[in-house]
Amino acid sequence: MTRELTVRVLVADDDRLLRDIAAATLEGAGFKVEAVASGDAAVAACARAMPDIVLLDVEMPEGDGYQACANIRALPGGFDVPVVMVTGLDDPLSIDLAYDAGATDFVVKPINWALLVHRIRYVLRGARTIEALRLSEQKNSALLKAIPDGILLVNAAGSISHCFSPIPGLAATQAHAAGALHLSELLPHTALTAAMQCLDATLRGTPSAFEFSLAEGAVLRHFECRYLPNATGQVLAIVRDITQRKETEAHIHRLAYFDPLTGLPNREWIGDYLAHSLREAAERKRSVALLFIDLDQFKRINDTLGHETGDALLRQVGERLTAALAGGGEAGGQLARGRGQLARVGGDEFIVVLTGHPTVADAEHVAQHIQASLVTPFVQGGYELVVTPSIGIALFPEHGTDAQTLLKNADGAMYESKASGRNQFRVYTSAVNARALKRLSLEMELRRAFENQQLELYYQPQYDSHSLKLAGAEALLRWFHPQRGQIPTGDFVAVAEETGLIGDIGRWTLQRACRDLHRWREAGLAVPSIAINVSGRDFMRQDVLLRISKVVEEAHLPASLFELELTEGVLMQDVEGGQRSLQALKEFGFALAVDDFGTGYCSLNYLKRFPLDTLKIDRAFVNDITVDADDATIVRAIIGLGHNLNLKLVAEGVETQEQLQFLRQEGCDLVQGYLMSKAIPADAFMALLRAPDAGAQPHPTAAKRAAGG
């Protein structure tokens, strides 16, 4: 069992939910798991570090499972690694294709996860047995070595005294009689020096080898020549055609170091390039500039027009950026003296490394040129799409003396440009670092606050818009810092999501809400539905959804008492996966709501496919519904849309009587906001439950605002 704790499993599946379930299941069984989303990514992962076993889904984008299996087999060490194909097809043809591609075994969807763990152990045990037998045979027999393509006998002068077998691709060995051919006639001029040096070394007792290439028309063929000493005082030259191996190595290199979508270098390649450039710059006392580019709100295009359109757009962006950096003097004096290397390092993120002793002004000029290259709208799928970049700039050695620090500071400057309104560039400064340190401090304090139970759960009452009778509540987190007072919820929730702490906080929130509801029910109170926000990081994880259900079940509460809220952006990240997750929650018995509706560009076509119960109108539209005709029109449309889909409508941020009257007239079902009540602690909400017929009382601040005070 101790050996299996170190077994590395590579899982390749384009379904994120299945990847998450596989990772959770296999890690729970003691395996170390790496998960990727495509066949090409699986091959690239194997090229970097060969795992102990590979699970390949058959149908994936960017290289299906059959092709990925064949490519893995061609890698060093890939011939012996067990490969298990995962397919929804159980017909004989699919199974034959899996084995023809080199698969060790196959499993059929839907997957029995408990049995899969035992299947993996069985396959690994068989593979280890075969490996042991193969190694035993190798020790006892040299005959298992591959037979070379051609064998020549070469003397010290480089003359071929005997040709035992002609070499395919080398016509000279077939056209000349033995003894009438010299290495200079067989090899290209560029390889002759290496051939003679290796020949001399072999004659002195050190077997040597070299490689050379020959062009056959438009085809370039590659060969390896290995010299072995011979008892006659000559050298045995073993020549083999390695063209296929070279082509496979080149393909694997591209998979490992180049982005398959744009053809640009990827994060691994640019990381090595940056580290090399910094070492060279340090030796020569020169500078290096790093530009971190992020496309503004690119996710909207993916969400609205689909990932196929988004991918096509990214390819065009890569082409324009490449052309901009190839502009030489047009891109600024820096590129006239040095060069700029472009890479794609994330979904919509690019990096440019400028070498040749650039100044801040040079880097800014290149940033302006990049902005200019993206000004012209892109035409894709019948749409004219505008893409703008936010760019962060950091220079070596002023802003960092190592690659990691330089990347971090350029990334921080990029976020600064986004915060300043997007489509801008910013150079890293100490102020940027100060804000980053403040954020880091907030992260550490949040961890302490959570551990010391300083977070509190408040309830924002929701009321029937006509009767103003209490109809529900939204559970809201509050953090009252001992020195800094109340921390804005959006600030610390964003930090929690970035650091992964949101999972623990989300579980605590649900447990605390369950405790409060249980207390209210024991007091004999009629408890309304309570809305709970679900983090986007948790939503797509099957184990988290199961945990949510388990928390409510252990509290002996019906799931129907809870309405789980998700934002449009979360739902649109993965429509198919989101639909499956929503359906799972619906089957558990939860009500489902879309929070902040109208801000996330949710397609109406997708909206009707989701099993929803409620739409919450974002406060940004409610604020000005009585003074802004556009906002009023949007709110009317949302209410009409929701009712046509049999959904309940809740308006957030209601602060004036005029807003309330408008929402009543338009048929909005529920309202929440300072006009009725601010968010209150659990005990105060319990008091509201004791007097449900009292109706809502305007909060003093809201009443004053409504009166013009």
N, C-alpha and C positions, 0 to 999 in steps of 0.2 A: 504493500500500500504506500510505503514511503517513496518508492520510485515514481508512482503515478502523480505525486504532488508536483513533480517537475515536468510532467508531460505537457507540451505546448500544442494546442489545437488551433488551427486556422479555420474560421468559419466565413464562407463567402455566400452572401444572399442579398438580393436587392430589396427584400422586405425588411424594413427596420424593426418591426415588431418581432419577426421571427429571429432576427439577429439578437435582439435583447433577451428573448426567452432562452435561446440556445446558450448565450453567455451566462445567464443566471443559473441555468440548469447544470452546465458543465463546470462552472466555477464552484458551484455547491458540491460537486462530486470530487473536487480536488484538482481539476485541471486548470492550466493557465490558458486563457482564451484571448485571441486577437480576432476581431470581426471587421470585414471589409464588404463593400457593396457591389463589386463587379468582378468579372473574370480577370480583367487586366490588372486590377488592384491586387487580386490574389497572387497572380504571377509575380508582380512587383514585390509583394511581401515575402514570397519564397526566395526571390533573388537576393533580398537583403539578409534574411535569416531563415533557413529551412526549418519548418516546424516538424513535430513528430508525427502529426496526422493532419489531413486536410478534409474538410467537409465542403463540397462544392454543390451549390444549386445549379440545376441544368439551364434554366432560362434566366439569363441576366443580361443587362445592357453592357456594352463595352467589353465584349468577349464572353461568349456563353461558357457553360461548364465543360462541354466537350473540348473546346479549343483551349481553355485554361488548363485542363488536365494534360493535354498533349504538350503544352508549353512548359508546364512544371516538370514533366518527365525529361525534357531536354536540358534542364538546369543541372549544374553540378550538385550532386547529392539528391537530385529529384527522381532518379530512377527507382530508388528503393523506398521512398516515403509512401505510406499508405494513403490512398485517395478514395474517399467515399462520396459517391454521387447522390445528391438529394433531388428527387424528381416527383412530380405529381402524375407522371405517366408510368404505368406499370405494364405496358404492352411489350412483347418480346423484342420489337425493333429498337425501342428506347434502351432496353437493357443491353442489347448487342452493341449499340453505339457507345454506351458507357464503357463497356469492356474494350471495344476497339480503340477508344481514346486512351486506354491505359488505366482505367479505374480498377481499384482493388475490390470494391464492394459497392452496393447501392442500397438506399433506403427510400421508401415511398411515402409521400405526403398523404394525409395528415400524419405528422410524426408523433410516435409514442415516445415522449421525452425520457421516461424512466427506462424503457428498453434501449433507447439510443446510447445511454451511458454504458450499459453492458455490451452493446454492439461494438462500441469504440474499443473497449478493453479487449474484446475478443480479437478484433482486427489487429490491434497492436501486438498482442501475444503471438499471433501468427506471423506477423512481419518480423518480429525479433527472432523467431525460430528460423525463418528462411535466411535472415542475415547471418545467423550463426553458422548454418550449413554452408552458405556461400563463402564465408571467410575461411572455413575449414578446408574447402576444396581449393581455394587460392593458395593456401600454404603448401599443398601437395601437388599442384599441377600448374606449370607455366603455360599450358595449352589453352587456358581460358582467356589469355590475352588476345586482343583483336589482331587479325592478320593484316599487315600493311598493304597499301595499294601497289607499291612498287619497291624493288630492291636493286641497288646499284653497288658496284665495288669501285672505290675511288682511291687513287694513289696520292702520294704526297704532293705531286705537282698539280693536282686537280683534274687529272685526266680520268675518264671513266673507263676502267679496264674490262668491266663486264656488266651487262644489264640482265639481271635474272628475270625480271618481268617488267614490261612497259608500264608507264604511269598514265592512267587516263587523264586527259587534259594537257599532257606534255607531249606534243607531237614529235618533238626532237628525239625522244628516246625510241620512237618507232621508226623514224626515217634514217637514223644513222646506225651503222654496224658497230658492234662492240669495239672499243678501243679507238674509234674515230671521233669521239665526242669529248669536249672539255666542258668543265662547269660554266665557263664564260659563254658557251654556246647554248647551254641549257637554261641559265638563270638570267633574269633582268640585270642590267648594269648596277642598279642600286643595291642589289642583294649580294653581289660578288665579294665585296670586302668582308661581310659577315660570314659568308660561306667559307672563305679561306682561313679566317681567324678561328672559326669553330673546328675546321679540319686540322689545323695546327695543334689546337688544344686537345683534340681527341687522340692524335698521334702521340701526344705526350702523356696519355693515360687518363684524360678527363673527358668522358662522353659529353657532347655538346649538341645543341639544336638551334635552328633559326627558322624564321618564317619568311615567305615571299609571296608576291602576287603577280599574276599575269592577266592581261586583258585578252579576251577572245571576242573580238567584235565589240559589242556594247556590254558584254558580260565580263565582270571581274572575278577571276577565280583565285582562291587562296590555298597555299600549300604549306606544309610543315616538313622540314628535312631534319632527321635525327641521325647523328653519327654515332657508330659504335666501333670500338677497336676490333681489329681482325688479326688472327694469328699470323697471317702472311705479311704483316707490316703495312697493310693497306687499311682502309676504313670502309665499313659497311654503311651505306647511306640508305635509310628507310624513309621514303617519301610518300606522303599521303595527302589526299585532297581534303582540306578542312573548310571548304566553302560553306557548307551547310552549318557547321559549328559556328563559323564567324558570323553568318547571317543571324543565327539564333542568338548569339551573344549580343549583337547589335540591337536586335529586337528587345531582348531582356533589358539591355541598358536603357533603351528609350522608355520602357515601361517603368523602370525603377527611378529614372531621373528626369523624365519629360512628361508634361501634362498631355494626356491623350486627346483632350478636347481641343486645345489651341495649338498644340505642338511646341509650346514654350517650355523652357526649363521649369522644374517644379521646386518645391520647398527644399528637398534634400540637395538638389544640384546647386541652387543659389546659396544655400548655407555653406557648402564646401567652397564655392567661388568667393563668397564674402570673407570667409576665414583666411583663404589664401591671399586675397587682395589686402586685407589688414596686415598680415605678416610682411608682405612686400612693402606696403606703405610705411610701416614702422621702421624697416631697414633703411629706406631711402628718405626718411623724414618728410613724407608726403601726406596728403589728406585723401580721404575717401568720403563720398556722400551717399547717403541711403534715402531713397524716397519710398514711402509706404503709401500705396494708392488703394482707396476703397471706393467702389461705385455707389453713389448715393441712392438709397431706397430701391436698389435693384430687385429686392424681394417682391415688390409690387408687380413687376413685370412677370416674374415666375408665377405668382399667385393668380394673376388676372389672365394671362395669355398662355400659361403652361410652360413646363420646363423645356420642351423642345424649342420653343421660341427663345427662351432665355439662353439656352446653350448656343443657338445660332448667333444670338446677339453677342455673347461672350467671345465667340470666334472672331467676329468683326471688330470688337474692341481690341482684341489682341493684335489683329492686323494693323489697326490704326496706330496703336502704341509702338509697335515695331517700326512702322514707317516714320513715326515722329522721331524716334531715337536714331534712325538711320539717316536723318536729315543733315548730319554733319554740322556745318557752321550754322545752318538754319535753326538748329535747336540750341544755339547759344555758343559762346566762345569755349565753354568747357568741352563740348563734344568735338570741337575742332581740334583741341589739344589731346583729349583722351578718348574715352568711350563709355557708353552706357549699356549695361546688361540688364535685360528685362526677364522677369519670371512671373508665373502665376502661382500663388502660394495658397489660395483658398477659393471658395465659391466665387466671390466677386472681388478678390484682393490680388493686387499685383505689387511687385517690388522692382525698383530700378537701383542698381549699384553703379555709381559714377566713379571712375578711376581717373588718374592723370592729374592729381593735385587740384581738385575743384575747390572753389570758394563758395560761401553762402550765396553770393549773387549768381554764380553759375548754376547752383542747384535750383534757385528760385526761377531762373530763366528757363530751365528745362521743365519745371513744374508748369510754368505759363504755356510752354509749347505743348505739353500734354493736354492741358485744359483746352487749348485751341484746336487740337486734333479731334476732340470729341464734341465740338460745338455743333457741327452739321448733323441733323437728325439721321438716325439709322432707319432704313426701310426694311421691314421684316414682316412677312405674313400679311401684307396689305396695310400695315400700320407704320406711321412715322413715330419713332421712339427717340426720346431725348435722354441721354445718359450723361451725368455730371460726376466728376471725381472730387473726393476730399483727399488731400495729400498731406502727409507729415514728413518733415525733413530732419535728419540728424547727421552730423558730421563727425568723422574720426580725425583727430583724437579729442576734439573739444567736448563732444557729447557722449563719449564712450570709447573705451580702448579695446573692447572685445565685441564679438558679433552679437552675443545675447543682449548686452546692454544697449548697443546701437539699435537693434531691432525693437527693443522695449521702448526706447525713447522716441523713435520714429513713429511707432504705433501710438504712443501717447500724444504726440503732436498731431497725428491724423484725427484722433478723437476730439482734440481741441478744435480742429477746423470744422468738424461736424457740429460741435456744440455752438460754433460761431455762425452757423447758418448754411453749411455745406457749400460745395463747389468752390472751395477755397484751399489755400495751402498755408501751413504754419510751420515755422522752424522751432525746434525744441528749445525751451528755455527752462530756467530754474523754477519759474512759476508753474509750468506744466508738471514738473516733478513734485512741487509742493502739493498740487491738487491730487496727484497720484498717491503721495504719502498720506494725505488726508483720507483718501478712499481706503488705503491699506489699514490705517488706524481705525476707521469705521468698521472694517471687516473683523479686526481683532476684538474690538469692543462688542460687536454683535455676537461673536462666539461666546464671550464672557457673559453677556446679557442673557443669552439663551440658556447657558449652563446654570446661571444663578437665578433663573426664572423671573427675569425682569420684564419679559414681554407680557402683555395683557390682551385679552380678547374683549372687544367692545361690539355692540350691536346697533346697527343703523336701522331704526324702525321703517317699515314700509306700510303705506296706508292705501285703502281703497280711495281712488281719486274723487269719488262722488260723496260717499258717506264719511270719509276720513276716519273710518274704523280701522283699527290695527289689523293688518293682514299678513304680516311676516316680518323678516329682518334679514339684513346682510351682516355676516360676521366679519369684523375688521380687526386687523392686528394693530396694536399700539405699543410703542416703545418710549417709555419715559426715562430718559437718561438722568442719573443722579446729579450731574453737573451741567449738562447741555440742554436739559429740558426735553420736550417731546421731539423726537427725530421724525422727519417726514416719512410716511410709510413707503412711498415710491423709492426713496433713497436706499433704505435698508433692505427692501425686498429685492431691488436690482442687485445689490451686493450679495445677498443670499443666493440668488440664482446663478451669479457668476462663479461663486465659490463652491456650489453644490450643497450648501447648508439648507437650501430651501426644502429639500426632502424631509429633513428632521423637523423643520419648523412647520411644514404642512401637516405632518403626522400629529404634532403637538396641538396645532390649531383644531384639527378634527376631534382629537381626544377631549380637548377642553370644551368644545361645543357639545359633544355628547354628554359630558359630565353636567353641563348647565341644563341641557334639555331633560336629562334624567331627573335632576333636582326639581325642575318646574313641574314635570309630570307627577312626581311623588307628592307635590303640594296640591295636586288636584286641579291644576290649571290646564286650560285648553292651549296647547302649544302649536303655534303656526309653523309653516315651512321656514327653514333657515338656509340662506344662501351661503355657500362656502366657495371661495376661489380656489381653483386647481392650477398649479404651476405648469407652464408649458414643458418644463424639463421632465415633469412626472407623467404628463398625460399619455405619452406614447409608450410608457413602460408597463408591460403586462403585470410585472410583480407589484408595482405601485398601485395599480387599479385593484388588484386582489387585496392588497393591504388596506386600502380605503374601505372596501366592503367588509373586511374582517374587523376593523376598528368599530364600525357601526354595529355589526353583528354581536361583538363581545359586549357592547353597551346595552344590548337587549332593546334596541330601538329599531323601528321600521325605517328602511332606506328612503321611503317616500317623504319622510320629514325633512330631507335634505335636498337642496337644489344646488348642483355643482355648476359653477360658472367658469367659462373659458372665454378667452378673447378671440376675435376673428383671426388675428395673426397666427395664433396657435393652431386653429383648425385648418388654416390654409397652408401651413408648412408641408403637410402630407395629407392630402384630401382623402385618399383611400385608407390610409392607416388611421386617420382621424375618425372616419366613418365606422371602422371596426371597433375602435376604442369606445366611441359613443354608444354603439350598440351593446357592447359588453356592460357598460355602466347602466344602460337602460334595463338590461336583463337583470341586473342586481336590484333594480327597483328605484334608482335615483331619478329625480327630475333634472333636466338639463337646460342650461341657459347660456346665451351668448352675451358676454359683457361688452360694454363700450361699443355697441353696434353702430355702424356708420363710419367708423374710423379706419377699418382694416381692409376695405375693398373686397369684401366677401361676395363672390359671384352668386347671383340669385339661383342659378342652376344648381350650384353646390348646396345652397342653403336649404332647398326643399328636399335634398337627399339626406340631410342630417336629422336624426330623431330628436328634435328639440321640443321644449315646452315654453320657453320664454325668450324674448328679446329685450335687452336693456338699452335704452336710448342714452347715448353718451351725453354727459353734462355740457360738453362743448357746443352741442346743438341747442340744448335747453336754455343756456344762458341768454341768448339773444332772440328767442322765438317771437318776442313781442315787438322787437325793433328791427329785425333783419328778415326781410322777405324770403331770402334764400334759405335761412335756417328753418323758418316756419314751413316752407315747402318740403324740405328734407324730412322734418319730423312728421308732417302729414303723410308723406309717402311711406315712411317706416311703419307708422301705425296701420295704414291701409294694407301694406304688405304683410305685416304680422297677423292681422285678423284674417286675411285671405288664406294664410297658411295655418289657421287655427292656433295661433300662438298668443300667449299672454304678453302684454306690453308693460314695461316698467320704465318710468322716466327718472333719471338721476339728477341731483343737483337742483331741485326745485326750491327757489328762495323767495319768490314774490307771489302775491295773490294773482297778478296778471298771468304769470306763467301757469299757475294751477288752473285758472279759468280756461286758458287756451287748451291745456291738455284734457280737461273735462269735455270741452266742446268737441274735440277731435276723437274722443273715445278711448284715451289711454286708460288702462286698467288700474295700475298701481303707481304711486309716486313716493319718492323718498328725497329728503333734503332738509336744510336748516329751517325752512318755513314751518315744517311739522316738528322735527326733532333732530338734534345732532346725534352722533353715535354716542351710546351710553354704556356704562358697565353692566355686567350681568344682573346685579341686584336691582339696578334702576329699571332694567327691562322687565324684570320679574314684577315690579310694581305696576308697570303698564299692563301686564297680562292679568293682574288682579282686577283692573278696572277697564276692560276692553271697550265699554260703551261710553267712556268719557270723551272719546274723540281726540284728535290731535290738537295740541296747543302750540301756536307758533313760538319758535325759539326767539328770545328777546333780540338777538343780533339781527335775525332775519326780519322780524317785525319792524325794527327800526329802519333797516335798509328798504323795506317795502314802503315805509312811510316817507322815504326820502331823506332820512336822517343819516 
